Amino acid sequence: MTRYLISFNDGAMDHIPDADWPDVGKASHAVVQEAVNAGVFVFGAGLERQRASVVATDGTVTDGPYPETKEVIGGFVVVDVSSREEALTWAAKVADSCRCAQEVRELMPDPETDAMLRQADR
């Protein structure tokens, strides 16, 4: 199985009227429940609209994001699926429920971290 990040940019849902938010919430939670039931949901969340902090390698903290950043993530879902095509299918469901386009990116595998997590679950 391979993990994929399905995400949308901050502001991508700004077109949704306030009155529609309960329906969007219901639809997006239904997709999450479907993914949980299918055994592919890893984690997901919307991000608070706030300025990020950037922590440098020396520990210095500055307001972010970096000035050259044009877009920041507004929310995401991580799924663990057998193919990119399956990830795209889930992204289409998320896009429909959230009423905005989704970006799909494969996460790099990290067997060492996976082993640490399995050890911690014991």
Backbone torsions as a table, in degrees:
resi	resn	phi	psi	omega
1	MET	NA	152.1	-178.5
2	THR	-127.9	140.8	178.9
3	ARG	-93.0	140.9	178.6
4	TYR	-128.9	141.1	173.0
5	LEU	-94.8	122.2	174.8
6	ILE	-110.6	119.1	-173.3
7	SER	-141.8	163.1	174.4
8	PHE	-136.0	156.2	-176.7
9	ASN	-79.5	149.6	173.4
10	ASP	-56.4	132.0	-179.7
11	GLY	94.5	-10.0	-177.7
12	ALA	-66.2	-19.7	-178.9
13	MET	-105.3	9.5	-177.5
14	ASP	-63.9	-19.7	-178.5
15	HIS	-77.0	-9.0	-175.5
16	ILE	-81.0	123.9	178.5
17	PRO	-64.0	147.1	-179.8
18	ASP	-51.7	-38.9	-177.9
19	ALA	-65.3	-20.9	-178.3
20	ASP	-89.2	-10.2	-175.2
21	TRP	-58.9	-40.1	177.4
22	PRO	-60.1	-38.8	177.9
23	ASP	-67.7	-38.6	177.8
24	VAL	-64.3	-43.9	178.1
25	GLY	-60.9	-44.7	179.5
26	LYS	-62.7	-44.9	-179.1
27	ALA	-65.3	-43.1	-178.3
28	SER	-69.8	-37.1	176.3
29	HIS	-67.1	-31.8	176.4
30	ALA	-65.5	-38.8	177.7
31	VAL	-66.9	-42.2	177.3
32	VAL	-60.3	-45.3	179.6
33	GLN	-61.4	-39.8	177.3
34	GLU	-62.2	-42.8	178.9
35	ALA	-66.5	-39.7	176.3
36	VAL	-61.8	-47.6	180.0
37	ASN	-61.4	-33.2	179.5
38	ALA	-80.0	-9.0	179.2
39	GLY	77.2	20.7	-177.7
40	VAL	-110.1	-11.6	-177.2
41	PHE	-75.2	128.0	175.9
42	VAL	-105.1	-53.4	-178.7
43	PHE	-170.0	155.0	175.2
44	GLY	-163.0	157.2	179.2
45	ALA	-171.0	154.5	166.4
46	GLY	-91.3	152.3	179.8
47	LEU	-104.9	136.6	176.0
48	GLU	-59.5	141.9	178.4
49	ARG	-80.3	101.3	-179.2
50	GLN	-156.2	164.6	176.6
51	ARG	-75.2	136.0	177.3
52	ALA	-78.1	158.6	170.0
53	SER	-105.3	138.7	177.8
54	VAL	-108.1	123.9	179.8
55	VAL	-107.7	117.3	-179.1
56	ALA	-77.0	168.5	-179.3
57	THR	-61.5	-23.9	178.2
58	ASP	-90.5	3.8	178.3
59	GLY	92.2	-4.8	178.5
60	THR	-64.8	132.9	-179.2
61	VAL	-109.9	129.1	175.9
62	THR	-131.0	160.5	174.5
63	ASP	-67.8	141.1	179.4
64	GLY	-124.8	-168.5	-4.0
65	PRO	-72.2	-179.6	177.4
66	TYR	-55.4	142.6	-177.4
67	PRO	-54.7	-33.4	-177.8
68	GLU	-78.9	-6.2	179.4
69	THR	-72.4	122.6	-179.4
70	LYS	-93.7	-30.6	-178.2
71	GLU	-136.4	146.9	175.4
72	VAL	-127.4	157.9	-178.1
73	ILE	-70.5	135.4	177.7
74	GLY	-102.3	-23.0	178.7
75	GLY	-174.6	164.5	-176.4
76	PHE	-160.1	162.4	171.1
77	VAL	-137.0	140.0	172.3
78	VAL	-111.8	126.5	177.2
79	VAL	-119.9	152.0	178.1
80	ASP	-118.0	102.9	-171.0
81	VAL	-130.6	170.7	-174.6
82	SER	-85.5	-13.8	-177.4
83	SER	-156.6	160.5	175.0
84	ARG	-61.5	-37.7	179.3
85	GLU	-59.8	-40.3	177.8
86	GLU	-67.1	-38.4	176.1
87	ALA	-62.0	-40.6	178.8
88	LEU	-66.0	-34.2	176.5
89	THR	-64.0	-44.8	177.3
90	TRP	-65.4	-38.7	178.4
91	ALA	-61.6	-37.2	178.0
92	ALA	-64.5	-37.6	178.0
93	LYS	-67.7	-41.1	177.6
94	VAL	-64.7	-44.6	-180.0
95	ALA	-58.8	-43.6	179.8
96	ASP	-64.0	-45.1	-177.0
97	SER	-70.5	-36.5	-178.3
98	CYS	-89.8	-8.6	178.8
99	ARG	61.6	35.3	176.1
100	CYS	-155.0	155.2	-179.5
101	ALA	-63.4	151.8	-179.5
102	GLN	-122.9	144.3	173.6
103	GLU	-100.1	138.6	-179.2
104	VAL	-119.0	125.8	179.2
105	ARG	-136.8	135.4	178.0
106	GLU	-75.6	134.5	176.3
107	LEU	-86.6	141.1	179.6
108	MET	-68.0	135.2	177.5
109	PRO	-70.0	146.8	177.9
110	ASP	-140.3	83.8	-176.9
111	PRO	-56.7	-33.2	-179.0
112	GLU	-66.3	-44.9	177.4
113	THR	-66.1	-40.6	177.1
114	ASP	-57.8	-41.3	178.3
115	ALA	-64.2	-39.9	177.8
116	MET	-61.4	-43.1	-179.3
117	LEU	-65.9	-41.2	176.7
118	ARG	-61.3	-41.0	178.4
119	GLN	-63.2	-41.3	-179.2
120	ALA	-67.5	-28.6	-179.2
121	ASP	-75.1	-12.6	-178.0
122	ARG	-71.8	NA	NA
